[in-house]
């Protein structure tokens, strides 16, 4: 009997790791089926639904239990069958041990959430085991039984109902609060500082490098825990070159954690020195992090941990005599944000300033309604109308929560960002009055605005351009740009990156659809149903980088791309216009 339980426990462990692999796949590919798995990231933005996570952790262990039961029937382990539901209990027990003990992530373990999931899954397993499996001659049902009892249909209805509730009510931020994450980061820093601070000499001149080193260490330890580092050391002993140690330094020989810290410190110092020597205007933390590991999410996560540590040092939550707040001022990325909710544009006008996180209640109407000028808001005359300029802002997140704001002035841009830094604008619908025939103003205009993040924006015409940018840099995610009269994007002296977006129905007087003289990256973008008088891309060939760009059902005179990008852009059902 003991052997049976050991086997069942091992199967529970294996099931957990298989589920983790499935979750990672769904995080990257599941969006196609609307099965988005919420993987943890060190970021303040965790508004992703936890539905898939919850349902997987409840139902998949029970599905596996069915197959284990079938195995016990085959092996004639009849004495184990009445207790087969304990497999699910073992699954949740190992999950707790793994997170709290083996991975040392107790601060990231939401007891209430995990307990509710465990109870739901265990009760379901017990009922299935006692009321179905142990009373049925076979675990499979006939088609006649399916039609007669309609139980499968009932399950689908219940599943859809539960899923819709979870999608609306349970987000990742509800389960893992910023407080939980901050406490996890603080605890890890205190532990690692006691253990590894002697590997480097921390003083006034290198305090920023030391904090960055520990930020990278915390993130690497989260991703590559002790058990994974043990496997990596075995690979090195077998002659393979891989990342080793707590700092994940690439090496062909085994390194202790202390040695990896020393090597990483040298690398970070070199990265910083190279950036300075090249007279590069850079965000120290993020740019050094991306040199350490060339991945955008990696750099964002390290920057978030760095900011958390600086905040904690500043407010006394971390007491460290070698590292002082004033020694970090020049490299401080993003100060702590004040959180405010607004139900009107008037409230927005009154509270807007730097270092803010503003959540709108869903609103619709004219963007000029109830708006008032402030030190950060100017209403400027342009042509025959007025436009709103948000200016001189730093470290601001504005979440529209689906708000729809329009301008009734065709000559005005709907929204202008000027002289701003570190801005996130998301979940808005912006456009001009549909009654206008031709506009002279764009939808969103950026002027001298850097590190701007545009996410889930619906930008529609008849604005001349969806995005008009001068001397700026921005990133767009999940954008919709459509029905614009002159083109989708016009960028001068601007670096831009567009991902997971759509450009469509720009069909009136479109010239060049996407025009830029700065480095432009486009990944997973669909461009369709546009009429283009000139070129799809008016960008120098060495400044355009594409990946998985689909161009279809358009009419144009020129493609405007070079051979380098041709293989990354798929063209079909387009019509090239005659020159005369």
C-alpha positions in Angstrom: 0.0 0.0 0.0 2.8 2.4 0.8 4.4 1.8 -2.6 1.1 2.7 -4.2 0.9 6.0 -2.4 4.5 6.8 -3.3 3.7 6.2 -7.0 0.6 8.4 -6.7 2.6 11.2 -5.1 5.3 11.0 -7.8 2.6 11.2 -10.4 1.2 14.3 -8.7 4.7 15.9 -8.8 5.0 15.1 -12.5 1.6 16.5 -13.2 2.5 19.8 -11.6 5.6 20.2 -13.8 3.6 19.2 -16.9 1.0 21.8 -16.0 3.7 24.5 -15.6 4.9 23.6 -19.1 1.4 23.9 -20.6 1.0 27.2 -18.8 4.1 28.6 -20.4 2.9 27.5 -23.8 -0.5 29.1 -23.3 1.2 32.3 -22.2 2.8 32.7 -25.6 0.3 30.9 -27.9 -2.9 30.6 -26.0 -4.2 33.9 -27.1 -5.2 32.3 -30.3 -7.8 30.2 -28.4 -8.5 32.9 -25.8 -6.8 30.7 -23.2 -4.4 33.2 -21.8 -2.3 31.9 -18.9 -1.2 34.5 -16.4 2.5 34.0 -15.7 3.9 36.0 -12.9 6.1 39.0 -13.7 7.8 41.6 -11.6 5.6 44.5 -12.8 2.9 46.8 -11.5 0.8 45.9 -14.5 -0.9 42.5 -13.7 -4.4 43.1 -15.0 -4.6 39.8 -16.8 -7.4 37.4 -16.0 -6.6 34.4 -13.8 -9.4 32.3 -15.2 -7.2 29.8 -17.1 -4.9 29.4 -14.1 -7.8 28.7 -11.8 -9.7 26.3 -14.1 -6.5 24.4 -15.0 -5.5 23.9 -11.3 -9.0 22.6 -10.5 -9.9 20.5 -13.5 -6.6 19.1 -14.9 -5.6 17.2 -11.7 -9.1 15.6 -11.8 -8.7 14.7 -15.5 -5.3 13.1 -14.7 -7.1 11.2 -11.9 -9.4 9.6 -14.5 -6.4 8.2 -16.3 -4.7 7.0 -13.1 -7.9 5.2 -12.2 -7.8 3.6 -15.6 -4.3 2.5 -14.8 -5.3 1.0 -11.5 -8.0 -1.0 -13.4 -5.4 -2.3 -15.8 -2.9 -3.1 -13.0 -5.7 -4.6 -10.9 -4.9 -2.3 -7.9 -8.4 -2.6 -6.7 -7.5 -1.8 -3.1 -6.1 1.7 -4.2 -9.2 2.7 -6.1 -11.3 4.0 -3.2 -8.4 6.4 -2.2 -7.5 7.5 -5.7 -8.9 11.0 -5.0 -5.9 11.5 -2.7 -3.9 12.1 -5.9 -5.5 15.5 -6.1 -4.7 16.2 -2.5 -1.0 15.3 -3.1 -1.0 17.7 -6.1 -2.0 20.6 -4.0 0.2 19.6 -1.1 3.3 19.4 -3.4 2.3 22.8 -4.9 2.4 24.4 -1.4 5.7 22.7 -0.5 7.3 23.7 -3.9 6.3 27.4 -3.6 6.8 27.9 0.1 9.8 25.7 0.9 11.7 24.5 -2.2 11.5 27.8 -4.2 11.3 30.0 -1.0 8.4 32.1 -2.4 6.3 32.2 0.7 5.6 35.9 0.3 4.1 35.2 -3.2 1.8 32.4 -1.8 -1.8 33.7 -1.4 -3.1 31.3 1.2 -6.8 32.3 0.6 -6.6 31.8 -3.1 -4.6 28.5 -3.0 -6.9 27.1 -0.3 -10.1 27.9 -2.3 -8.6 26.3 -5.4 -7.4 23.2 -3.4 -10.8 22.7 -1.6 -12.7 23.1 -4.9 -10.4 20.6 -6.7 -10.4 18.1 -3.8 -14.2 18.2 -3.3 -14.6 17.6 -7.1 -12.1 14.7 -6.9 -13.9 13.1 -3.9 -17.3 13.3 -5.6 -16.0 12.0 -8.9 -14.2 9.2 -7.1 -17.0 8.1 -4.8 -20.0 8.8 -6.9 -18.8 7.9 -10.4 -15.5 6.1 -10.7 -15.9 3.5 -7.9 -19.5 2.8 -8.9 -19.1 2.6 -12.7 -18.2 -0.5 -14.6 -16.3 1.7 -17.0 -15.2 5.3 -16.9 -16.4 5.9 -20.4 -20.1 6.6 -21.4 -21.9 5.6 -24.5 -23.4 8.0 -27.0 -26.9 6.9 -25.9 -26.2 7.8 -22.3 -24.8 11.1 -23.4 -27.9 12.0 -25.3 -30.3 10.8 -22.7 -28.8 12.5 -19.7 -27.4 15.7 -21.4 -24.9 15.9 -18.6 -22.1 17.0 -20.9 -24.1 19.9 -22.1 -24.9 20.9 -18.5 -21.1 20.9 -17.7 -20.3 23.1 -20.7 -23.0 25.6 -19.6 -21.7 25.7 -16.1 -18.1 26.0 -17.3 -19.0 29.0 -19.5 -20.9 30.6 -16.6 -18.0 30.2 -14.2 -15.4 31.3 -16.7 -17.3 34.6 -17.5 -17.5 35.4 -13.7 -13.8 34.6 -13.2 -12.8 36.7 -16.3 -14.6 39.7 -14.9 -13.8 39.4 -11.2 -10.4 37.7 -10.7 -7.3 39.3 -11.9 -3.7 38.5 -11.1 -3.3 41.7 -9.1 -6.1 40.5 -6.9 -4.2 37.4 -5.9 -0.7 38.9 -5.9 -0.7 42.5 -4.6 2.1 44.9 -5.0 2.6 44.7 -1.2 3.2 40.9 -1.5 5.7 41.4 -4.3 7.5 44.2 -2.5 7.8 42.1 0.7 9.2 39.2 -1.3 11.8 41.5 -2.9 12.8 43.0 0.4 13.1 39.6 2.1 15.2 38.3 -0.8 17.5 41.3 -0.7 18.1 41.1 3.0 19.0 37.4 2.7 21.2 37.8 -0.4 22.9 40.9 1.0 24.0 39.1 4.2 25.3 36.2 2.1 27.0 37.9 -0.9 27.7 41.5 0.0 31.3 40.5 0.9 31.9 39.4 -2.7 32.0 43.0 -3.8 33.1 46.2 -2.1 30.1 48.4 -1.7 30.8 52.1 -1.4 29.4 55.5 -2.5 30.7 55.2 -6.1 29.2 51.8 -6.9 26.0 51.8 -4.8 23.9 51.9 -7.9 25.8 48.9 -9.4 25.4 46.9 -6.2 21.6 47.5 -6.1 21.4 46.5 -9.7 23.4 43.4 -9.0 21.0 42.3 -6.3 18.0 43.2 -8.5 19.3 40.8 -11.2 20.1 38.2 -8.5 16.6 38.3 -7.2 15.1 37.9 -10.6 17.5 35.1 -11.7 16.9 33.2 -8.4 13.2 33.4 -9.0 13.5 32.0 -12.5 16.4 29.6 -11.9 16.0 28.2 -8.4 18.5 25.9 -6.6 17.1 22.7 -8.3 17.6 24.1 -11.8 21.1 25.4 -10.9 22.0 21.9 -9.7 21.1 20.5 -13.1 23.1 23.2 -14.8 26.2 22.3 -12.7 25.8 18.6 -13.9 25.6 19.8 -17.5 28.9 21.8 -17.0 30.6 18.7 -15.5 29.5 16.7 -18.6 31.3 19.2 -20.8 28.5 21.5 -21.8 28.7 25.3 -21.7 25.7 26.9 -19.9 24.6 29.5 -17.5 25.6 28.7 -13.9 25.5 30.1 -10.4 22.9 32.3 -8.8 23.8 35.1 -11.3 23.4 32.7 -14.3 26.8 33.6 -15.8 27.6 31.7 -19.0 30.6 29.4 -18.3 32.2 26.1 -19.5 33.2 25.2 -15.9 31.4 25.0 -12.6 31.1 28.2 -10.6 30.1 28.7 -7.0 27.4 31.3 -6.3 30.1 33.6 -4.9 32.2 33.3 -8.1 29.2 34.0 -10.3 28.5 37.1 -8.2 32.0 38.3 -8.8 31.9 37.6 -12.5 28.5 39.3 -12.8 29.7 42.4 -11.0 32.6 42.8 -13.5 30.2 42.4 -16.4 27.8 45.0 -15.1 30.7 47.5 -14.5 31.8 46.9 -18.1 28.3 47.4 -19.5 27.9 50.7 -17.6 31.4 51.9 -18.7 30.7 51.1 -22.4 27.5 53.0 -22.3 29.1 56.1 -20.7 32.1 56.0 -23.2 29.7 56.0 -26.1 28.0 59.1 -24.7 24.8 57.2 -24.7 21.7 58.9 -23.1 20.4 55.9 -21.3 18.2 54.6 -18.6 21.0 53.0 -16.5 19.1 50.2 -15.0 17.1 49.0 -18.0 19.9 49.4 -20.5 22.5 47.6 -18.5 19.9 44.8 -17.8 19.2 44.3 -21.4 23.0 44.1 -22.0 23.1 41.4 -19.4 20.1 39.5 -21.0 18.7 40.8 -24.3 15.1 40.5 -23.5 12.6 43.3 -23.0 10.5 41.6 -20.3 13.7 40.7 -18.5 14.9 44.3 -18.5 11.4 45.6 -17.3 11.3 43.1 -14.5 14.8 44.0 -13.3 14.0 47.7 -13.4 10.8 47.0 -11.4 12.8 45.2 -8.7 15.5 48.0 -8.7 12.8 50.6 -8.1 11.3 48.6 -5.3 14.6 48.3 -3.6 15.3 52.0 -4.0 11.9 52.9 -2.5 12.5 50.5 0.4 15.9 52.0 1.1 14.4 55.5 0.9 11.5 54.8 3.3 13.6 52.7 5.8 12.1 49.3 5.0 15.6 48.2 4.1 18.4 49.3 6.4 21.7 49.2 4.8 24.5 51.5 6.0 26.6 50.9 2.8 23.9 52.0 0.5 22.3 55.4 0.9 19.3 56.9 -0.9 21.2 60.0 -2.2 23.8 57.7 -3.8 21.1 56.3 -6.0 19.3 59.5 -7.1 20.9 59.7 -10.5 19.9 56.2 -11.4 16.5 56.1 -9.8 14.1 54.8 -12.5 10.6 55.4 -11.4 9.5 56.9 -8.1 6.5 55.5 -6.3 3.2 56.4 -7.9 0.2 57.9 -6.2 -2.9 56.0 -7.1 -6.1 58.0 -8.0 -9.5 57.0 -9.5 -11.3 59.5 -11.7 -14.9 59.4 -12.9 -14.8 62.6 -14.9 -12.3 64.7 -17.0 -12.7 67.5 -14.4 -11.3 65.2 -11.7 -8.5 64.2 -14.1 -7.6 67.8 -14.6 -7.5 68.5 -10.9 -5.2 65.5 -10.0 -2.9 65.1 -13.0 0.8 65.5 -12.1 4.0 63.4 -12.3 4.4 60.1 -10.4 0.7 59.2 -10.7 -1.3 56.1 -11.6 -4.8 57.2 -12.7 -7.7 54.8 -13.3 -10.7 56.2 -15.2 -14.2 55.0 -14.6 -15.5 54.2 -18.1 -16.6 57.5 -19.7 -17.7 58.6 -23.2 -18.0 62.0 -24.9 -16.1 65.0 -26.1 -12.6 65.2 -24.7 -12.9 68.9 -24.1 -16.0 68.5 -21.9 -15.2 69.5 -18.3 -11.5 69.6 -19.0 -9.7 72.5 -17.4 -6.2 73.9 -17.7 -3.6 73.2 -15.0 0.2 73.2 -14.7 0.2 70.0 -16.8 -2.7 70.6 -19.1 -3.0 73.3 -21.8 -5.9 73.8 -24.2 -4.3 75.3 -27.3 -5.9 77.0 -30.3 -5.2 75.2 -33.6 -6.9 76.0 -37.0 -10.6 76.3 -36.3 -10.5 74.4 -33.1 -8.9 73.5 -29.8 -6.7 70.6 -28.7 -5.6 69.2 -25.3 -1.9 69.1 -24.6 -0.5 67.1 -21.6 3.0 68.3 -21.0 6.0 68.1 -18.6 4.9 64.9 -17.1 7.1 62.0 -15.8 6.2 58.5 -14.5 2.5 58.5 -15.2 0.1 55.6 -16.0 -3.4 56.5 -17.3 -5.8 53.6 -17.6 -9.0 54.5 -19.5 -10.8 51.2 -18.8 -12.4 51.4 -22.2 -13.2 55.1 -22.2 -14.2 56.6 -25.5 -13.1 60.2 -26.1 -13.5 62.2 -29.3 -12.7 65.6 -30.7 -15.3 67.6 -32.7 -12.6 69.8 -34.3 -11.1 68.3 -37.5 -8.0 70.6 -37.4 -7.1 69.5 -33.9 -5.3 66.4 -32.6 -7.4 64.5 -30.2 -4.6 64.2 -27.6 -1.1 65.7 -27.5 1.8 64.5 -25.2 4.6 67.1 -25.1 7.9 67.1 -23.1 6.9 63.9 -21.3 8.8 60.9 -19.9 7.9 57.4 -18.8 4.2 57.6 -19.8 1.8 54.6 -20.1 -1.5 55.3 -21.9 -3.8 52.3 -22.2 -7.4 51.1 -22.7 -8.8 54.2 -24.5 -10.7 54.8 -27.7 -9.7 58.1 -29.3 -11.0 59.6 -32.6 -12.6 62.5 -34.4 -16.3 63.1 -34.9 -17.4 60.6 -37.5 -19.3 63.3 -39.3 -16.1 65.1 -40.3 -15.0 64.5 -43.9 -11.3 65.3 -43.8 -9.1 66.2 -40.8 -5.9 68.2 -40.5 -5.2 66.9 -37.0 -3.9 63.5 -36.0 -5.4 61.3 -33.3 -2.4 61.0 -30.9 0.5 63.3 -31.3 3.8 63.0 -29.5 6.4 65.8 -29.2 9.7 65.4 -27.4 8.2 62.5 -25.4 10.3 59.5 -24.4 9.7 56.0 -23.1 6.0 56.3 -24.0 4.0 53.1 -23.9 0.7 53.0 -25.8 -1.4 49.9 -25.0 -4.8 48.7 -26.1 -5.7 52.0 -27.9 -8.3 52.2 -30.6 -7.3 55.2 -32.8 -9.6 56.1 -35.6 -10.0 58.9 -38.1 -10.8 60.8 -40.0 -7.5 62.0 -38.2 -4.7 62.5 -40.6 -2.6 59.9 -38.8 -3.3 57.6 -35.9 0.1 58.4 -34.4 2.1 61.5 -35.3 5.4 61.6 -33.5 8.3 64.1 -33.6 11.6 63.7 -31.6 10.2 60.9 -29.5 10.3 57.2 -28.8 7.3 55.0 -28.1 6.1 51.4 -28.0 2.7 50.3 -29.1 0.9 47.1 -28.0 -2.5 45.8 -29.2 -3.2 49.0 -31.1 -6.0 49.5 -33.6 -5.4 52.3 -36.1 -8.1 52.7 -38.7 -10.1 55.1 -41.0 -7.3 57.7 -41.0 -7.1 60.0 -44.0 -3.4 60.4 -44.6 -1.8 57.3 -43.1 -1.5 55.2 -39.9 1.9 56.5 -38.6 4.1 59.4 -39.3 7.3 59.6 -37.3 10.2 62.1 -37.5 13.4 61.7 -35.4 11.5 59.0 -33.6 12.1 55.4 -32.6 9.0 53.2 -32.5 8.0 49.6 -31.9 4.6 48.2 -32.8 3.5 44.7 -31.7 0.3 42.7 -31.8 -1.6 45.4 -33.6 -3.9 46.1 -36.6 -3.9 48.8 -39.2 -6.9 48.8 -41.4 -9.5 50.8 -43.4 -7.3 53.9 -44.1 -8.9 54.4 -47.5 -9.7 58.1 -48.1 -6.6 60.1 -49.2 -3.9 57.9 -47.8 -0.4 58.8 -49.0 2.4 56.7 -47.3 0.7 54.4 -44.8 3.6 54.1 -42.4 6.3 56.8 -42.7 9.4 57.1 -40.5 13.0 58.3 -40.6 13.9 56.5 -37.3 14.3 52.9 -36.3 11.0 51.1 -36.6 10.2 47.6 -35.4 6.9 45.8 -36.3 6.1 42.4 -34.9 2.8 40.4 -35.2 1.1 43.2 -37.1 -1.8 42.9 -39.6 -2.2 45.5 -42.3 -5.4 45.1 -44.4 -8.1 46.9 -46.4 -6.2 50.1 -46.9 -6.0 52.3 -50.0 -2.5 53.7 -50.3 -1.6 56.3 -52.9 2.1 55.9 -52.5 3.9 53.2 -50.3 2.9 50.9 -47.6 6.3 51.5 -45.9 8.1 54.7 -46.4 11.1 53.8 -44.2 14.8 53.4 -45.1 15.6 49.8 -45.5 18.2 49.7 -42.8 15.8 51.2 -40.2 12.9 48.8 -40.6 12.8 45.5 -38.8 9.8 43.2 -39.3 8.6 39.9 -37.8 5.3 38.1 -38.7 3.8 41.1 -40.5 0.7 40.3 -42.7 -0.3 42.6 -45.5 -3.5 41.7 -47.4 -6.4 43.2 -49.3 -4.7 46.5 -49.8 -4.2 48.7 -52.9 -0.9 50.6 -53.3 1.6 51.9 -55.7 4.7 50.6 -53.8 5.5 48.1 -51.2 8.4 50.2 -49.9 10.4 47.3 -48.5 13.7 45.7 -49.2 14.6 42.0 -49.6 15.8 41.7 -46.0 12.2 42.3 -44.8 10.5 40.5 -47.6 10.6 37.1 -45.9 9.2 38.5 -42.6 6.2 40.1 -44.4 3.4 38.0 -45.9 1.6 39.5 -48.8 -1.6 38.2 -50.3 -4.7 39.5 -52.2 -3.2 42.9 -52.7 -3.5 45.1 -55.8 -0.7 47.2 -57.1 -1.9 50.4 -58.7 -0.8 51.5 -62.2 1.6 54.4 -62.3 -0.5 56.4 -64.7 
